[in-house]
Amino acid sequence: TNLLYVLPNSGFPQLPDFVEISLTGERTDFNGEGSAYRPSNQKMYLFQCADDNAAPCDLYEATVDFDTNTATTVLVKAGVVPDDGIGAVEGAIFQTEPDGTEFLFAAIGEADSGTTQGQLYKWDPNNGWALEPGYPLDLSGDASFLTGLAYESATNTFYGAINYRGPLGADPDKPDVLTVDLATGVTTFIGDVNAIIDAEGIAFGADGKMYMEDEADPDYANLTWTDPYILEVDFGSTPIFTTIPAANIT
């Protein structure tokens, strides 16, 4: 497993390439499909689960050194998702409260794990990564599981996605985009994208745009291994969001 660092830039004939960050330290391979960047210490947080659809999951911290393009990992919490958790980590994000307090959220479980009931976890990094009271919450509303989480600061909105198996939009083979209330676990469908992409990683850039990754599996319709798989999602085209290639990760 490696980290990839890229500055997406949509709409240009020559798309930016990525920088590969090699993992060193206590663990160098990870199967948790969610990871999160913590702004306060500029470190990445990665999950290792029993397998890519099953708990328990351990949480690791990765310190990136861009001079050497390496990231050193250390275990910060074993069993952060316990043995009886309903699935593996699918998406994760840090939330910063107005007073500066941080929490780590993760979406757990998806249809691949044999259940369509996912859950939302919330941990306090300043209290030994303890699970917050009242969590985990069952995800509810328009979707009962998510495969990614993202935050858009301009409107203080948290978003979720369901990958190419998304059941909510006009085309069940294309990803769904939803808003997420992290206090209640309620999701609200707002549209789906116009491409058959995996969409298990979503994020907002400093430019305020949403980006989705695609694993570019060769059996997807109209995709090959050489397709770029970081795409900008155009929110101006609702309810069918168009996508624009934004970076080469091949």
Salt bridges, closest charged atoms under 4 A:
ASP29 OD2 - ARG27 NH2 3.41
GLU61 OE1 - LYS43 NZ 3.39
GLU102 OE1 - ARG38 NE 2.82
ASP112 OD2 - ARG165 NH2 3.34
ASP171 OD2 - LYS174 NZ 3.73
GLU232 OE1 - LYS209 NZ 3.69
